[in-house]
Amino acid sequence: MNKENMKKGINRYLKVKYGVTVDDAKEYEIFNALSLTVLEDIVDDWKNTSESYNSGRSANYFSAEYLMGRALGNNLMNLGLYDDAKDVLSELNIDINKIEEIEEDAGLGNGGLGRLAACFMESAATIDVPLNGYGIRYNNGLFNQNIEGGFQTESEDNWLKYGDPWSVRKEREAQIVEFSDMKVRAIPYDTPIIGYGTKNINTLRLWKCEPIKEFDFVLFNEQKYDKAVSLKNRAEDISRVLYPNDSNDQGKILRLRQQYFLVSASLKDIIRKHKQKFGTDFENISVNNFVQLNDTHPTLAIPEFIRLLVDEEGVNFKDALEYAKTFFGYTNHTILAEALEKWNIKLIKKLFPRILEIVKDIDKELIKELKEKHYTKEEINEFRIIFDRQMRMANLAIFVSKAVNGVAKLHTDILKDSELNNWYKLYPQKFQNKTNGITPRRWLRLCNPELSSFITKLLGTEEWVKNLDLLKELKKFEDDDKVLEELMNIKLQKKTQLAEHIKNEEGVELDPNSIFDIQIKRLHEYKRQLLNAMYILDLYYRIKENPDMDIPKTSFIFGAKAFPGYVRAKSIVKFINEIAELVNNDEDINGKIKVVFVHNYRVSYAQRLFPAADLSKQISTAGKEASGTGNMKFMLNATPTFGTYDGANIEIVNEAGEENNYIFGLRVEDIDKIKEEYDSTTYYKKDKNIKRVLDTLIDGTFNDGGSGDFEDLYNSLLEEGDQYYLLADFKSFKETQDRVFEDYKDKKKWAKKCFANLYSAGVFSSDRTIKEYCDEIWNIKKTSIK
Ligand SMILES: *Cc1c(COP(=O)(O)O)cnc(C)c1O
């Protein structure tokens, strides 16, 4: 598409969609018109790609979450149209940044798991891999977060308020999904996944739930209006809202409906396509398709697949189970006990009794196999899928899947050696590692054009955007002072841009010349934002005692949403804001350190934060963070990690060198050794600094609005035994951060660390991860359209 056509397209869509001309168009109208113009330009390639994929083997990603963020900038960039669009808009007196900013994030995910799905989709498209995404089109994504008086408040995320120009409703491919008490329609909305520098256009298909009948005409005529639309509302409830995770609440019947809705509609879609090609020959179904389950959320796909083949296609159960065993793969994302999904079988029976019958039959097959292998009854109980009135989704997924994978080396080892050790001994060949990755398009090329141009200049090619391994070749510049200086200039530019944004959004002024020390991720006790906060408060007191303390000026930046029902997480948000209030307004401190909690952390905010960081805080309790991907985004933007020996931090440090990063704290094996006799109160008694910090939670230094929330935090660290080992790691944290301050003073030494992280980041491209899935699990070949 040339500029002339782009301009015509914008005018045309403004006219037909809004009845306006450019001169009086609103920003969101321009956004929609430009998006539709681009969409129109790619529809033929999109159609050709789908047809080409349908004629061979393809993989399908089943995920309850896709944390996509904004589409426009990324799509323009990947199509090579960004500069043209900028010019065209500027000729029309419009600033492209404003048009990009008007777009709402598609926030259909909680955090890392949903963002991983989004990176995978983009990578598969970029490297021409036939991967179809299936998910739910939630009307409301993850809540919006506000901070009022230091407390988190939530409001609904109305991401569709300006429409969704990138999705196409495919009415004719709607499916019916049946629950025992209701029948609904699943309408697919297809979004093109536009890779970088390729003609292939992949598809993300999200299902919206609608009633079979819009309303009951008889009731309507009888003027019973509420009742007439209640059926419609009940159906629409199913895709109304994304559930925040970290929920302990068991009253999540709607969530179970969502899971079944997703898998039933998606499998029917896959079977429909299969029948178009092969008729009713189902022996081939797993030859042509593979389904990757992103965590256990879509695990009902397994019994639903068998149900569809047995009940609707006349396949016998044994065969259907055998097909399923080569049709599915399962990715485990966590070992946190509270995150392991179990459903009360009463609930399953109530919503879909036939699924329960099928799972019982699967369970029988499992028991039979284990008995033949001479397992004892007690041992067998550990494997059971239905046990103690519960359906254990992970056991179901492992038994039936072709492959089970963890998401970083340490995580996979923990699965094999402890969490799933019984399964590993039964099926060693099923277990694999696939270390997560991130797409370098969004997380470097798009969010950091300054650094991207510099890399391109140094390498003399832009190939690295598609082949991130080429970053290694930057190593030859590691002693080049000019290169290091320019790298730091770019960092300063990104920090200046972020400071400007934070001033506008949060009303806090940061000095771009201070260290930007950043911790951004969901708020969770295991991620230990509280440890970081305690460190900062201790530092504050140390500076008060010793005003001449020689440390570089530092800005501590937090961003995190706390699940609305997770009281303790919300208390930590308030605590951080109380510390910010104290520190930022203390004249003795004189701006030496500052603290800011940025509100409503999400993908678009993340794109400003990662490039502007001097230090990446990754401080989870060892063994608890399966992989992390935020850590990779920092690294790719030339930022050293300050972290525990956990998840992918270990692999990051292996690649970039321990000397270029900061590892602190207990390791998994250390924790295993001390956990029996760990007594956090001894730290409180022995370490005056720890005592001073913890006492602020109960002595009225800070105001929790009389809620008792701070006392609860205090108790979590002392009475409740500090299950995440904050106090045990405090000293090591402090010593390590002191080393950061020392090292940072030597500008060149620091720049070299940043640069080493950049040139070592290639392996963390999600292109690499997708290739591994293709070769080692999916058995999928790249399929490029002409
Ligand atoms: C990358 C990302 C995450 C995951 O961060 P972790 O530090 O790996 O937990 C969560 N939310 C957003 C918006 C992200 O971009």
The ligand as an ORCA input file, in Angstrom:
! r2SCAN-3c Opt
* xyz 0 1
  C       5.868     -9.137     30.814
  C       4.672     -8.729     31.568
  C       4.292     -9.414     32.730
  C       5.102    -10.557     33.297
  O       6.072    -10.022     34.180
  P       6.873    -10.951     35.182
  O       7.873    -10.028     35.785
  O       7.528    -12.015     34.376
  O       5.917    -11.478     36.179
  C       3.168     -9.001     33.408
  N       2.444     -7.953     32.962
  C       2.787     -7.256     31.870
  C       1.959     -6.097     31.455
  C       3.905     -7.621     31.127
  O       4.233     -6.937     30.027
*
